[in-house]
């Protein structure tokens, strides 16, 4: 699925099941909540925290997809073409960081 298709799929889902997009600030709050849930899993799976008994069945991929879904919602409702934005962002990073990481002694 292309990024454009993802944006269309989310928009169709919102229209069919979600009634309408939540407002932008609500979606920002939801994004923050979803990122927090992802952070909790990352801290337990890859960090020093241990899972609670009721967290053992949590799905990392599903939590990442939740974050992605809300980001797509925000892009759709603010008129951002994620495919174009991503291409431009990668160009910016490539120009800015062409040698930065290769010259980083910490890596």
Backbone as CSV, one residue per row, in Angstrom:
resi,resn,N_x,N_y,N_z,CA_x,CA_y,CA_z,C_x,C_y,C_z
1,UNK,0.842,-1.172,0.000,0.000,0.000,0.000,0.891,1.240,0.000
2,UNK,0.630,2.168,-0.884,1.401,3.408,-0.908,0.930,4.329,0.217
3,UNK,1.710,5.347,0.496,1.314,6.318,1.517,0.025,7.014,1.093
4,UNK,-0.089,7.321,-0.190,-1.316,7.944,-0.705,-2.525,7.034,-0.463
5,UNK,-2.356,5.759,-0.712,-3.438,4.806,-0.474,-3.776,4.705,1.012
6,UNK,-2.767,4.776,1.856,-3.011,4.768,3.305,-3.863,5.967,3.684
7,UNK,-3.503,7.142,3.183,-4.278,8.340,3.503,-5.722,8.208,3.020
8,UNK,-5.915,7.645,1.834,-7.268,7.453,1.311,-8.040,6.430,2.145
9,UNK,-7.378,5.348,2.532,-8.018,4.298,3.325,-8.473,4.846,4.675
10,UNK,-7.619,5.624,5.319,-7.987,6.221,6.610,-9.160,7.171,6.423
11,UNK,-9.119,7.988,5.384,-10.208,8.931,5.131,-11.532,8.196,4.898
12,UNK,-11.481,7.119,4.133,-12.690,6.318,3.883,-13.198,5.688,5.174
13,UNK,-12.288,5.215,6.025,-12.684,4.618,7.297,-13.353,5.655,8.186
14,UNK,-12.745,6.831,8.260,-13.313,7.901,9.082,-14.714,8.240,8.596
15,UNK,-14.883,8.363,7.288,-16.188,8.700,6.721,-17.229,7.621,7.012
16,UNK,-16.821,6.359,6.913,-17.768,5.256,7.090,-18.046,4.922,8.556
17,UNK,-17.006,4.890,9.373,-17.149,4.422,10.755,-16.945,5.501,11.811
18,UNK,-16.160,6.488,11.501,-15.807,7.478,12.511,-16.679,8.711,12.510
19,UNK,-17.595,8.815,11.580,-18.505,9.943,11.395,-17.761,11.171,10.857
20,UNK,-16.755,11.617,11.579,-15.916,12.748,11.151,-14.600,12.664,11.913
21,UNK,-13.630,13.450,11.464,-12.363,13.540,12.195,-12.603,14.276,13.500
22,UNK,-11.916,13.847,14.557,-11.877,14.661,15.765,-11.135,15.947,15.396
23,UNK,-11.324,17.013,16.160,-10.598,18.233,15.810,-9.096,18.018,16.008
24,UNK,-8.329,18.915,15.442,-6.874,18.759,15.412,-6.255,18.658,16.809
25,UNK,-6.742,19.449,17.736,-6.178,19.399,19.091,-6.535,18.097,19.794
26,UNK,-7.748,17.598,19.554,-8.122,16.302,20.120,-7.228,15.213,19.548
27,UNK,-6.995,15.259,18.233,-6.126,14.250,17.624,-4.691,14.366,18.126
28,UNK,-4.235,15.563,18.408,-2.903,15.709,18.992,-2.859,15.051,20.373
29,UNK,-3.904,15.237,21.158,-3.965,14.596,22.476,-4.008,13.076,22.329
30,UNK,-4.776,12.579,21.361,-4.845,11.134,21.120,-3.486,10.612,20.677
31,UNK,-2.792,11.366,19.819,-1.450,10.967,19.377,-0.512,10.856,20.574
32,UNK,-0.577,11.820,21.457,0.266,11.799,22.655,-0.035,10.564,23.497
33,UNK,-1.311,10.246,23.633,-1.706,9.048,24.385,-1.160,7.781,23.723
34,UNK,-1.298,7.693,22.402,-0.824,6.499,21.683,0.702,6.373,21.758
35,UNK,1.406,7.484,21.651,2.873,7.452,21.773,3.257,7.011,23.178
36,UNK,2.506,7.448,24.177,2.761,7.006,25.552,2.594,5.508,25.715
37,UNK,1.561,4.957,25.071,1.357,3.506,25.137,2.508,2.767,24.455
38,UNK,2.963,3.299,23.332,4.115,2.717,22.637,5.367,2.821,23.510
39,UNK,5.557,3.960,24.140,6.733,4.154,25.012,6.724,3.165,26.173
40,UNK,5.554,2.900,26.735,5.458,1.949,27.839,5.922,0.563,27.390
41,UNK,5.468,0.141,26.215,5.883,-1.170,25.705,7.374,-1.194,25.427
42,UNK,7.898,-0.152,24.816,9.330,-0.091,24.502,10.161,-0.147,25.777
43,UNK,9.720,0.574,26.815,10.457,0.586,28.082,10.484,-0.790,28.727
44,UNK,9.405,-1.538,28.541,9.333,-2.864,29.149,10.024,-3.919,28.292
45,UNK,9.879,-3.804,26.988,10.462,-4.815,26.102,11.960,-4.624,25.896
46,UNK,12.388,-3.357,25.754,13.793,-3.093,25.441,14.539,-2.359,26.551
47,UNK,13.806,-1.860,27.522,14.426,-1.130,28.621,14.500,-1.966,29.886
48,UNK,14.587,-1.297,30.994,14.795,-1.969,32.274,13.511,-2.316,33.017
49,UNK,12.377,-1.797,32.564,11.132,-2.106,33.253,10.640,-3.498,32.886
50,UNK,9.892,-4.098,33.799,9.300,-5.414,33.521,7.816,-5.239,33.213
51,UNK,7.281,-6.206,32.477,5.860,-6.196,32.152,5.036,-6.548,33.377
52,UNK,3.859,-5.936,33.477,2.869,-6.355,34.459,2.149,-7.560,33.874
53,UNK,1.508,-8.358,34.701,0.844,-9.572,34.231,-0.162,-9.283,33.122
54,UNK,-0.907,-8.193,33.242,-1.933,-7.878,32.247,-1.360,-7.254,30.969
55,UNK,-0.063,-7.036,30.909,0.568,-6.440,29.733,1.297,-7.457,28.856
56,UNK,1.290,-8.700,29.219,2.091,-9.691,28.503,1.624,-9.933,27.067
57,UNK,0.370,-9.651,26.782,-0.164,-9.901,25.437,-0.201,-8.648,24.568
58,UNK,0.434,-7.585,24.988,0.433,-6.343,24.228,1.253,-6.520,22.953
59,UNK,0.729,-5.991,21.854,1.300,-6.162,20.524,2.021,-4.878,20.087
60,UNK,3.337,-4.929,19.987,4.140,-3.768,19.597,3.712,-3.227,18.238
61,UNK,3.532,-4.108,17.261,3.143,-3.674,15.913,1.804,-2.943,15.931
62,UNK,0.876,-3.430,16.722,-0.435,-2.795,16.818,-0.322,-1.397,17.413
63,UNK,0.532,-1.236,18.408,0.720,0.083,19.026,1.378,1.064,18.048
64,UNK,2.336,0.580,17.260,2.954,1.436,16.237,1.904,1.836,15.205
65,UNK,1.058,0.893,14.815,-0.005,1.184,13.851,-0.997,2.208,14.402
66,UNK,-1.273,2.158,15.711,-2.145,3.166,16.323,-1.557,4.566,16.170
67,UNK,-0.255,4.703,16.422,0.424,5.990,16.274,0.344,6.448,14.812
68,UNK,0.623,5.526,13.897,0.596,5.828,12.470,-0.798,6.282,12.033
69,UNK,-1.836,5.592,12.495,-3.210,5.939,12.144,-3.524,7.378,12.537
70,UNK,-3.190,7.753,13.756,-3.502,9.107,14.222,-2.676,10.141,13.454
71,UNK,-1.416,9.823,13.143,-0.610,10.741,12.333,-1.240,10.948,10.958
72,UNK,-1.747,9.880,10.380,-2.413,9.981,9.072,-3.681,10.822,9.199
73,UNK,-4.425,10.634,10.277,-5.612,11.457,10.500,-5.248,12.939,10.545
74,UNK,-4.217,13.267,11.286,-3.784,14.668,11.403,-3.346,15.200,10.038
75,UNK,-2.610,14.396,9.287,-2.190,14.820,7.948,-3.407,15.063,7.060
76,UNK,-4.350,14.146,7.080,-5.545,14.286,6.235,-6.330,15.543,6.575
77,UNK,-6.550,15.777,7.833,-7.410,16.894,8.201,-6.719,18.244,8.074
78,UNK,-5.399,18.250,7.952,-4.674,19.511,7.774,-4.171,19.691,6.341
79,UNK,-4.530,18.749,5.458,-4.177,18.876,4.045,-2.738,18.542,3.716
80,UNK,-2.084,17.744,4.531,-0.695,17.368,4.279,-0.649,16.106,3.426
81,UNK,0.050,16.178,2.300,0.318,15.006,1.466,1.547,14.332,2.063
82,UNK,1.332,13.239,2.776,2.436,12.586,3.488,3.510,12.053,2.545
83,UNK,3.120,11.608,1.375,4.101,11.102,0.416,5.062,12.217,0.012
84,UNK,4.515,13.352,-0.332,5.329,14.503,-0.713,6.148,15.008,0.477
85,UNK,5.506,15.101,1.628,6.208,15.585,2.829,7.367,14.668,3.189
86,UNK,7.156,13.362,3.060,8.210,12.407,3.396,9.385,12.522,2.428
87,UNK,9.097,12.643,1.146,10.172,12.809,0.151,10.999,14.053,0.454
88,UNK,10.318,15.159,0.730,11.026,16.402,1.046,11.846,16.260,2.327
89,UNK,11.277,15.593,3.325,11.956,15.418,4.603,13.202,14.559,4.448
90,UNK,13.110,13.503,3.647,14.276,12.640,3.414,15.375,13.412,2.682
91,UNK,14.981,14.256,1.732,15.965,15.097,1.045,16.670,16.035,2.014
92,UNK,15.887,16.648,2.915,16.456,17.546,3.922,17.435,16.795,4.821
93,UNK,17.031,15.636,5.293,17.897,14.844,6.175,19.171,14.406,5.459
94,UNK,19.026,13.999,4.216,20.181,13.538,3.448,21.187,14.663,3.259
95,UNK,20.685,15.841,2.913,21.583,16.987,2.716,22.249,17.393,4.032
96,UNK,21.462,17.459,5.076,21.961,17.917,6.376,22.903,16.912,7.023
97,UNK,22.588,15.623,6.893,23.300,14.603,7.647,24.172,13.698,6.790
98,UNK,24.518,14.145,5.581,25.259,13.290,4.649,26.506,12.670,5.286
99,UNK,27.211,13.412,6.101,28.432,12.881,6.715,28.391,12.925,8.238
100,UNK,27.352,13.541,8.765,27.259,13.748,10.211,27.382,12.439,10.986
101,UNK,26.616,11.432,10.627,26.622,10.188,11.394,27.858,9.346,11.111
102,UNK,28.335,9.404,9.888,29.544,8.647,9.547,30.757,9.167,10.310
103,UNK,30.736,10.438,10.657,31.845,11.051,11.386,31.630,11.061,12.893
104,UNK,30.590,10.415,13.357,30.270,10.384,14.782,31.016,9.220,15.430
105,UNK,31.976,9.539,16.259,32.800,8.509,16.910,31.974,7.645,17.873
106,UNK,30.836,8.147,18.342,29.987,7.389,19.251,29.304,6.234,18.545
107,UNK,29.171,6.351,17.245,28.516,5.274,16.490,29.553,4.325,16.004
